[in-house]
Amino acid sequence: MATISFDPRLNHQVGKNNHGVVLEEIEGLIRVYKDGNVERPPIISNVSCTSALGAGVTTRDVVIDSFTNLWARIYVPSCHGRVPVLVYFHGGGFCVGSAAWSCYHDFLANLAIKASCVILSINYRLAPENRLPAAYEDGTTAIVWLKQQALNGSGEHKWWLSRCNFSSLLLAGDSAGANIAYHVTTRLGTNGTLEPSNTNPLRLKGTILIQPFFGGEARTRSEKNLKQPPNSALTLPASDTYWRLSLPIGANRDHPWCNPLANGASKLHGLVLPSAMLMCISEMDILKDRNMGFSNALASAGKRVEVVMHKGVGHAFQILHNSPPSQARTQEMVSHLKSFINKNQ
């Protein structure tokens, strides 16, 4: 996988004065103007579904909802028999990122091969043009569409539907994508979308949360004390900006979509969650303590959650490869994901 480094110097001149006053900016990633225009410099390249995959996996893009431009990139490994289905949501603070980003394309193609699973990488709507809950709605729409395909799939989708074991469904994501995976999981449990029945072939076996992007008004120790390099994938100021751009206007970081443990958030005891959850935490991530606290709260509520700590690496290391230990830790993560998927078939 290619190494990617966030270097804002590469993009600081792009469209700087085209639209007047800048209201919000994460340098090199997103710029929001007072007139409503939003710029996202191409710091990571988009690649086609057939880009440099080689043997071992077939990939195509499919439209889920043309009205909202919701689509997915599907990865099918070259192995025998029916395999688990993993629905994946990319990161990017709800505001940037794409299922076509080269880093996700490489990571998920590799995961599909190593873990022997069909992966649907969902390209959901971004904030601030589409604030939350738009991404959650897109995630739920994708699951409903998957159910419809499993029941009545057309011939054009046979190339991937014929490989799917729909009784082994998992949701996953990293950073903001992990937040989406969690909230889509809770929505599915609440509205009964995945209730077992003769007309529903889907069985949600587990949810994988990789460095989930949560927040809160009160700072955790790691948020206050873990100093991040300038090219880090997530700094505290960037985190705050993402939340200002993605939460409903007027909401603060104790909104339950940001802080699931805040007052007024749904009680964890009453949530309908899958029987297994995996939480992947990075030791050098500012979200480390918040992720640990959430894992402990889930366990205290009687939810089964497996926690893996990745030593010496920061936020999104498996995607960006910004530090020397990242490649070894990425292989370690893929092994944990493979084991979790295999255990929960």
N, C-alpha and C positions, 0 to 999 in steps of 0.2 A: 504494500500500500504506500502511496506517495506521502512524503512528509508535507504537512501544511502548516504554515506559521502565520498567525494573525499579525500583520505589520501595517498599522494604519498609515504609515508614510507612503505606501503604494497608492493610496486612494484619496488623500486629503484634498486634492484639487478637483475631484469629480463633481461637477455641477454645483460648486459651492455657493455661487451667487445667482443661480438661475431663477429662484423663486422668492427672493427676499429674506424675510426674518426666519431664522431657524429656531423652532420651539424646543426640540429634543434631538440629541445626537449621541450615538455611540460610534466613535471615530472609526472609520473603515468598514462599518457594518450597516448603519442605518442613519438617515437624516430626515427629520420630519419638519416641514415648513408650516408657517402660520396659514398660508393659503390652501393647505390641505394636501399638497404634493408630498410624496414619500419617495426617497431615493435609497436604493440598496446597492452599493458598489459591488461589482462582481469579484469579491475577494476569494471566492471558491468557484471553480468552474462547474457549469452544468454539463453533463455528458448524456449521450443517447443511451437507450436501454441496451444496445448491442455493443457498447464500448468496451473493448479489450478484456473480454471475459474469458475467452479460451474454452477449453473443455470443462465439463463438470457441472454446468448450470446453463439454463435457458432463461432469458429475460425479455419481457415485453411490457408495454404500458397499456393500461385499460382505463376507459372512462367509467366512472361510477355515477356521477351526476353532472350532466352537461350544463345545467342551469347555474350551478355554483362553481363550475370548473373543478370539481372534485375528481381526482384520478389516483391511480395506484400503479406502482411499478412491481411486477410480480416476478419472483425468482423461483425457478423449479430445478431442484438438483437432479442430476443424472444417476438415479439409483432405482432399484426395483421396489415394486409394491407401493402401497399408499403410505403417506408420511404425515406427521403433524403439520398443522397450519399455524403460522405465527403472523399476527397482524402487528406491524411496527409503525411507530410515530417518531419522526426525526426531531432533533432538538433545534434550538435557536431562539429561546426566550419568547416564543409565540410570534415573533416579529420577523425573523429571517429564517433561511433554510429552505431546502427543497428535497423531495425524494430523488431529484435528478442531480443533486450535488455529488461530485466525484467521490468524496470521502465516504458518503453513505452507500453509494453504488458499490464501491470496493468492499466495504465492511460487510454489507448484507449479502453480497454474492458469496463471499468467503464463509459467512455463517451458514447460509443455506447448504453449502457443500459439506462443511464440517459437522453440522448438527443434523443433517438429512431432514430438512423441513422445507415446506413451501412457505415463502415469505411474501406478504402483501405490504409494501411500503407506501403509506398513505400520504398523499400530497394535499394537506388540509389548508384552509384559508388562513391568512396571516393578519395580525394586528399591525398597526392601529386601524387599518381600513375595515377590518372585521374583528372587533374585540370579542373577548370571551363572553358568552359560551360558544362562539362560532366553531372553534376547533373541536370542542366536545360534541357539538351537533354533527360535525362532519365525521367524527370517529364513530358515533352511534349509527349514522347513515351508512357508513362503510360496512358495519357488522350486519345491519339489516339487508344490505345488498348482497353480502356474502351468503347469508341465509337463503335469499331468493335464488342465487346462482346454484347453491347446493341442491335446492329442491327442483328447479326448473331450468338449469343451465343450458344455454344454446350450444350448438356445435362449434361456434367460434371460440368458446371458452374451454372446449374439451381438453386442449393441450395442457391446461393446468388443473382443471376440476378433476380429471381422471386420476390425478396423483394425490389428491387430498383425502386424509382421514379426518372428516369433520367432527368426529367424536373426540378429537384431541386438538382443541383450539387453545391458543395462548395469545395474550395481549402483551406488548412490550414497547418500550421506548426509552430514550435517554434524555435527560435534562427536562426541557419543557415537554418533550414527547413522553417522558415517564409520567409527568403530571397529567397529561392527556390520557395515557393508558389507565392510570388510577381512577380518574373521574369518569371515564367511559365504563370502566369495570363497575363502579358503584351505580351508575345510571342503569346499566343492564340488569344488575341485581335488583334494583328498585322497581323498574317497570316490567320485569318478567320477560324481557326479550329472549333470554336464553333458558327459560323454564323448559325442562325436559318434556317432550310430547312426541306423539307419533308423526307430527308435521314439522318437527324441528330437529334437524340432524346435528346441529351444533351443540357441543358440550365444552364449556369453558373450564379448562383444567388448571390454568395458572396465569399469573400476571407477573411480569418481570419489570422492575423499576431500576433503571440504571442512572445513578446520580440524580434522583428526581428533583426538579426545580420547584421548591416550595419556599415560602418566605414568612415574614411576620414583622410587626412593628418593633417588637423587642429583639435586639440583636443577640445572636448566640456567640459563644466564645470564639468559635472558628471564624465567624463572620467578622468579628472585631480584631482578631489577632493574627490570622493567617494572611501574611502579606503575599500578594500575587505579583508576578512580573508584568510589565506593561503589555506584553503580547498574550497574556492569559486568556483562555476561552471565557472566563467569567470572573469579573471583579465586582466588588460591592456596589460601586456607582453604576456599573452596567446593569447589574441585577435590579437596582431600584428603577432605572430607566425602563427596562423591559416591563416591569410591573405597572408603571404609570401608563405605558402605551397599550397594555393588553387587558387590564382590569376594566370593568365598567367605569365610566367617568364618575368621579366623586368617591369611589371606593378606596380604602386604604389596604395595607398589606395584611390586615387581619380578616379580610374577606375570606370565606371558607375555600374559595377556589385557589387562593394563595396559601393560606394557613389552615390546613384541615384540623388542626388542634385548637384553633381559636374558639373563644366563646361564641356560641351560636352555630358552630359547625355541627354536622350530623354526628351523633354519638357513634363511636367506632363499634361498640358492642352490638348495635342494631343493624350494622351494614351487612348486606349479603355479598360476601367476597368468595372467590374460588378457594378451594381447599389448600392451595399452595401459592405462596408468593416468594419471589426472590428479590432481594434488595442489594444492589451493587454500589458500594460507597468508595470514594477515592480519599486517601489519607490526606492529601494536600489541597483538597477542595474546600472552598469557603462554606459549602453546604454540608460538610461532614457531620457536624454536631446536630444540625437540623434533621438530616437523614437518619442519624442514630436515634434521636429522640422520637421520630415518627415510627421507626422500627420497634422501639421499646413500647410505644403506646399501642401499636397493633398487637404485639405479643401479650400485653397486659389485658387487652380486650378479648383474648382467647383466639386470635387469628394466628394461623401458622405462617411464619415468615422466616426464611433462611437469609442470613446476612453474610455477605462476602466483603472484606475490606481489602482494597488494592493498595499496597504499600508504595510510597514514594512517588505517586503520580497525582496529577490534578484533574480538574474538571474536563470531561470530554477527551481524555487522553487517548482512548481507543479510536477516536475519529481523527484527531488532529496530530497525534504523534509529536508533541512539542518538547518532550523531555527524553533523555537517554533511556530510562527504563521502560518507556512506553510500549515498544514492540513486544518485549517479553511479557509485560502485564496484559497486553491485548490478547496474546495467545492464551494466557491464563484465564482471562475473562471468557473467551470463546469456549474454552474447556468447561468452565462452570455453566455457561448457558447450555451447552450440549448436554451436560449431565442432568440439569434441571428439566430440560425438554424431554429427555429420554425417560426420566423418572415419572413424569406426569402425562404419559401417553394414555 
